[in-house]
Amino acid sequence: MPQVPQEILDALTRVDMPTVSNIHEASETIDVDGLKIPVHSCECLVLGSGAAGLRAAVEAKRAGVDVVVASMSLYGGTSACSGSDKQTLHTAGTSNNGDNFKKLAHDIGSGGCMDQDTAYIEAIGSLGAFAGLQYLGLPLPQDRFGAVLRYQTDHDEVGRATSCGPRTSRLMVKVLAEEAVRLNIPFLRKCEGIEILKDKSADGERIAGVLLIDREQEANEYGLSIMLATCVVLATGGPGELYRDSVYPKHCYGSLGMAVEAGVEVCNLTESQFGIGTRRTEFPWNLSGTYVQVLPYIYSTDDEGNEYNFLADYYRTTQELVSNVFRKGYQWPFHATRMADYNSSLVDLAIFIESQKGRTVLMDFNRNPLAVPDDQEFSLDRLDDDVATYLKNNEALQELPIQRLDRMNPLAIELYKMHGHDLRTDPLPFNVSNQHMNGGIAVDSWNHSSLNGCYAVGEVAGTHGVTRPGGAALNAGQVGGMRCAQHIAQVDRSNAPTISAVEAQIKHAVTYVKQLADNAEGHDVAAVRDEIQARMSDKAGFICMIDDVPDALAAAQQLRSAVLEKSFSINKSNRVADAFRWRHLSLVSEAVLMAMDHYIKQGGGSRGARAYCSANGTVAPQARSCDLSAYSYVEEKDEHKSHKLVLQFDGDSFSINEAAIRDHEDPAIIFFEKNWSHYLTGGIYNDDFKHQ
Ligand SMILES: Cc1cc2nc3c(=O)[nH]c(=O)nc-3n(C[C@H](O)[C@H](O)[C@H](O)COP(=O)(O)OP(=O)(O)OC[C@H]3O[C@@H](n4cnc5c(N)ncnc54)[C@H](O)[C@@H]3O)c2cc1C
């Protein structure tokens, strides 16, 4: 294997982003209770400039739509700032003989609760999504035949992932932003959506735009601005601030709560991903793939500096211990059932228990794992077959983990170095954190939500089921972006919304904003944040004690009511966005707990990345030398895989219902002559349409 020169590594880790200078101009300024508020308008507003939003924007623009991108932080969010390093796709190279769309769709949705048409659409769409990125210059690795290099990842038995290194999603944002600049798409670069504007006078309720806080305009002290738009694409990423223990970058608030507040239907909120990563207080990053496949020594320390080889209390032999650490490379998300039978999620449980003791858990790349007492020392000659084969195939049988990492993935070392941590010298503290929201805004097969004209793509869309293969999030965002743009391009956009349709809502919001300053009774933002984040991490994390959920839900409901009633006390006009963010997240927190409570009451059990533990649990994980009976968990029932829990807020309380997942007709009944006309006449854009 040739040594990769430093400048190539630098180009893949230190990714400079293009400058965006086409700023959208307001068409008028209105006066609301003495505040001058700029009003913008366009056919389609894309809210958020992550990989999903930018894809939607460039595809819509190419299709002739007048599109504007408004983003809280142009290169903020998960795609640009976190370690999204892989995308799942249909490739010629998969299994060395290509892939099968139906099989890929099956695997995407195999955890249950995922609409089957969406899974098939993501499978088919992965081809175009991927080709478009290659066309824009994304440096995806190939062999000399042009087949994309691929590897095995989470929930993937075939090897469908590919990667441009740890900054894959940032590179995606870069090439898409360059294309947006080339297409001259206008932007609002520091502009946060705070309320969905609705036109209730129209023929049925529909979206009319979004109320924004734009930090680049000075017409009023708060930055309040209005965007009127016929279509709005919410592409604001996941609610990363919901949990204290979170591996999202900072300031990921998203717009899920804003959508909930507007009465938009949301689904599958019970489903999230949790896994090992470095902490948000330092540099949030997933420790998957080669980080664990090089077999670092994992240990903990207490306040006195004592060191514990704690995994040795859980696994029975050194070989079993290290082989399960290795498997976290492609079984990265915690999975309840893998706690049993000494499988790889027992590592996460062990880390959880260690953290509960107040200890710090670390990964050391300069030491090989220590032995399980009374068993043999670690040796590269004593590994499970899959582990030994992988290391041998990658010529990574060097003596120390850091040398193996240098051999297999030097970018992994480079990246931490860039963030001030030298893996060659210092052990890395880490824990198990919340990483992804699988649920979100309920959408149809064109990413259209329950609110007419409002679309959702990327992580804010609730398109994933209980599990998702690694890389499926980025793929879903790309495919969703393409699909919604195609749909918007054929919508009648001639009837632009008017300011009069949303006047009352704007007046109400202005009153709310103005009151924040003299609201002595109002809540403190930091206190509300701490309460929500602690409750979510402690009561709704990957280890969930069933008996705790009803009280957690009651407390979340109480907080949300109190926040709606008394609002916040905020004295600085440039901080008013906080009131909206935490009002919205108080709703999201209640919605997640409500969905969990409902699921538990229906007899729901452990699935995906959450173990529901109880004295009535039917499976007790076992360990070599400690008692794990407190973590006995309730098992999932198959019947729960076939529906999504859909929630809707009516301004006062949530309703919840179980909606059957959508299936789809067998593609074998679709033929060119029979079905061309449905494309030409637009029949395919009607979500109720089925091929006969
Ligand atoms: C550590 C980590 C590793 C991951 N690894 C992978 C991986 O390997 N493969 C994979 O497929 N997925 C991975 N994921 C998940 C994946 O990165 C995200 O799901 C995906 O990047 C989300 O893209 P997005 O465009 O929907 O949102 P984001 O990239 O988060 O972008 C959201 C955008 O919206 C803006 N925004 C937010 N709120 C508002 C608002 N109210 N108004 C206006 N703008 C707003 C933000 O500033 C940002 O520009 C990972 C996630 C994490 C945290």
The ligand as a Gaussian input file, in Angstrom:
#p B3LYP/6-31G(d) Opt

LIG

0 1
 C      -21.124000      12.503000      14.507000
 C      -22.068000      12.141000      13.416000
 C      -21.689000      11.239000      12.431000
 C      -22.557000      10.892000      11.414000
 N      -22.158000      10.012000      10.448000
 C      -22.975000       9.733000       9.416000
 C      -22.531000       8.922000       8.339000
 O      -21.405000       8.455000       8.323000
 N      -23.404000       8.681000       7.324000
 C      -24.666000       9.198000       7.294000
 O      -25.408000       8.950000       6.352000
 N      -25.095000       9.987000       8.306000
 C      -24.288000      10.276000       9.341000
 N      -24.719000      11.098000      10.342000
 C      -26.045000      11.728000      10.202000
 C      -25.963000      12.791000       9.121000
 O      -24.749000      13.491000       9.242000
 C      -27.086000      13.793000       9.226000
 O      -28.304000      13.125000       9.331000
 C      -27.094000      14.701000       8.013000
 O      -25.845000      15.334000       7.851000
 C      -28.172000      15.730000       8.152000
 O      -28.121000      16.550000       7.028000
 P      -29.198000      17.672000       6.884000
 O      -28.859000      18.403000       5.628000
 O      -30.541000      17.133000       7.046000
 O      -28.956000      18.641000       8.145000
 P      -27.646000      19.449000       8.600000
 O      -26.449000      19.061000       7.871000
 O      -27.620000      19.366000      10.095000
 O      -27.974000      20.928000       8.158000
 C      -28.991000      21.654000       8.786000
 C      -28.913000      23.061000       8.284000
 O      -30.047000      23.785000       8.729000
 C      -29.656000      24.979000       9.399000
 N      -30.704000      25.214000      10.388000
 C      -31.004000      24.509000      11.495000
 N      -32.107000      25.000000      12.083000
 C      -32.510000      26.043000      11.317000
 C      -33.604000      26.943000      11.379000
 N      -34.516000      26.886000      12.353000
 N      -33.683000      27.907000      10.432000
 C      -32.776000      28.001000       9.431000
 N      -31.739000      27.152000       9.313000
 C      -31.628000      26.191000      10.239000
 C      -28.270000      24.675000       9.928000
 O      -27.529000      25.852000      10.138000
 C      -27.708000      23.834000       8.780000
 O      -27.274000      24.671000       7.737000
 C      -23.858000      11.462000      11.377000
 C      -24.253000      12.365000      12.353000
 C      -23.362000      12.710000      13.374000
 C      -23.810000      13.688000      14.414000

